[in-house]
Amino acid sequence: MKYSINIANKLLFSEKNSFVRRILILSISAVALSICVIVIASAMIKGFKKEISEKMFGFWGHIHVNSAIVNSTFEPIPMIYDARIVAQIKQIQPMNYTFNGKVNTTLGGVRHVQSYATKAGIIKTKNTIEGMLLKGVSSDFDSSFLKNNLAAGAFFQNTDSTHPILISQTTADRLEVGVGKKLRLYFVENNEQKQVQFHVTGIYKTGLEEYDKKFAITTLADVQNLLGWQPDQISGLEIFVDNIDDSKTIKNYIYNEIISAELSAQTVREEQPGIFDWLDLQNVNERVIIILMLTICIINMITAILIFILERTNMVGILKSLGARNAHIQQIFFFYGAIIIVVGITLGNLLGVGLGLLQHYFKFIKLNESDYYLSYAPIYFDVPYLIQINFLAIIVILLFITLPTYLITRITPVETIRFR
């Protein structure tokens, strides 16, 4: 095996035939470009899923605890804010939890718990009427997500405004209002119409067009007053976990071990499966790209190895006449191809990561935010996953390049000498 590697190295780095050299360069380039496409596609798809998921979770949390009572109307059913339950949920740490006979291990625990209440209403201006779902939040609200997505103004926790409201950029544009303006909202309660004048303290923009145009944020007390609820009545609890993958296990633990039968617990993914199912479809695109690029690599390498063998027919005949076995000669071309693959994959990774970093910092690939929820193509390098893809590529391509080496068994020394 050692002499097979030595011969392969000498052949690779001492090619003088211009035709063979061109084939060698094309082979390395094809492998490099294919791996580059795989790296960039994977980074973009994972970045896309990560950014959209974080926006969804930033707006709604990972788990909801609500009343288990089914309501035939759109009005929320109140639950009592129980400080004991909230304290128990906050204390959840990494754990092993057995559910349906299966042990589930969580990597993290609960990061934050906050209360909220919702009320549907109508915004009316001189020119238009808009339906709106008002979400009331209290002092326990984690405002970091909204503050990071503020387009104008400030979050009302820092203001003394009466009836403050935070609306989306989409809503502000349609209603033609800005920070400091007043909005009159109309509500129906017990078949009676109520109207409340809110003060716009800030405008946010998450890019989730479908949700931005529906939701506005105000204080929990304002929503409770509109619903006629007591100060300890809320629509539910939003729970944030340390690790998204733990959401289902922690939800099951909360439902079975902490809350009462009058309450239910669901993950946001279970409540709003549409957008997450759409994100999961991106995995299909990623797999298709990987399969196509690996197929190109395989066809390219099989063709290249066949050409190299045909160009070295005389060498094969001489080695056989000197007593070399077919397996040893096959190893020479196998290692020859392996070196090309490793060089091509290394260059492809460097090129892919380099282009990915350029996109990450300069964002030169733009997207239609109304269609994709993002204004640019995001990049996220999942290093363990990329390492797995690289190992998969190496193994699969190496397995396939063994096929053309069997041509060596058909070559005889007599034919090669006569041909020469």
Salt bridges, closest charged atoms under 4 A:
GLU15 OE1 - ARG312 NH2 3.13
GLU54 OE2 - LYS50 NZ 2.87
GLU75 OE1 - LYS119 NZ 3.11
ASP82 OD2 - ARG84 NH2 3.77
GLU130 OE1 - ARG174 NH2 2.90
ASP142 OD2 - ARG111 NH1 3.67
GLU189 OE1 - LYS119 NZ 3.06
ASP222 OD1 - HIS163 ND1 2.90
GLU238 OE2 - HIS64 NE2 3.92
GLU238 OE2 - LYS135 NZ 2.64
GLU270 OE2 - LYS251 NZ 3.32
GLU271 OE1 - HIS64 ND1 2.81
ASP280 OD2 - ARG269 NH2 2.12
GLU369 OE1 - LYS205 NZ 3.33
